[in-house]
Amino acid sequence: MPRPNDQTYFVPTPSGTTIFLRTFLPWQLVRFAWINLKMVRMISIGHHGEAPMWQWRKLEPSEPAAQKEIRP
């Protein structure tokens, strides 16, 4: 029986599926690509203030890109 001042720690052990996914190279590449795409989106939002519009529509070569008005 533990004493009241003793700390007990529970360390979970990973399942077989978790160990497999941690060592499976194709899954790691998919996760790497997904995380990088999320970072690129976050960085572009930080630079432009919104998600890039090229994801939803294409600009015609003759059409100028819309400029957002910046107010202090």
Secondary structure, 3 states (H helix, E strand, C coil): CCCCCCCCCCCCCCCHHHHHHHHCHHHHHHHHHHHHHHHHHHHHHHHHCCCCHHHCCCCCCCCCCCCCCCCC
